[in-house]
Amino acid sequence: MSLGLQVWSSSQSPHSIMQGTAMVLGLPQSRCTARCRRMGGAFGGKTTRSVVPAAAVAVAANKLKQQVCYLCVTPSVVPVAAALACGY
């Protein structure tokens, strides 16, 4: 039995990351933790675009039973969902 899932994301909406990853894995939200480093700047992409990549990385980490890292950089070289690391 896994202890839970921890996701590190550059999202400005850690609650959405936690909800999305818990939903795709069929886990209660109490077993998912979303961690985000402090960041500033414009809202928008960092609020809405990182839930889908976080969910995909969570599925990969769950399947592989190891940490997975995903880095996505937009054409303007702004990290959208930087270093989503999910681990058990």
N, C-alpha and C positions, 0 to 999 in steps of 0.2 A: 504494500500500500504506500502510495506517495505521501509525503508530508505536505505537499502543496506546490504552488507555482509562484515564482517571482519573476516579474517582467521589469526590465529597465528600459525606459523609453524617453524620447525627447518631446513627448506630448505635453501640452498644457492642460490636459484633461485626464489625470490618472484614474479617475473614477470610471470613465468610459473605457479605458484600457482594461481595467479589472472586470467590468461587466462583460465586455466582448470576449475576453479570453476564457472567462468562466463559462459563458454560454456555449462556445464552440467545443469546449472539452467536457461539458456536462458536469462541471464541478460546482459546488456551492461557492458563492463569492467569498465566503470566509476562508477558503483555501487558496485564494489568489491574492497576490500582493503586487501592486503597481508602484514602482519607484521612479521618480523623475528628479533629475538635478534641477537646481534653480536656473531659470533662463528668462530672458527678457525678449523684447522685440514684438513684432506685429503678431496679432492673433490671426486665426484662420487655418492655415495649413497644419500648424502644430497642434491645433485643437481637434480638427476633424479627420485629417488624412492618416493618422497613425494607428487607428483602431484595426483596420483590415490587415496591415502588415504585422501588427502585434499578434493578432489571432492566428495568422499563418505560421508565424515563428513559434507560437505556443503549441500548435498542432505538431510541428516538426520536433520540438523538444520532447513532447509527450511520446511521440512514436519512437524516437531515437533513445529516449531515457538519458539524455545528456544536454548540456547547455548548447544553445544555438545562438549565433550572432548574425544580424542582418543589418546592412548599411545601405541606405538609399539617399542619393544626393540628386537634387533637382538640377535642371540646366543652369539655374542661377547660383549653383554651388551652395545652397542652403540645405542643411540636413533636415529631412522631413521626418524620418523615423530612425534616427541614428542609434546604432548599437542596441537593438532590442534583444536583450539576453534573457532567455528563459531557462530556468533551472529547477531541478528537483532536489 
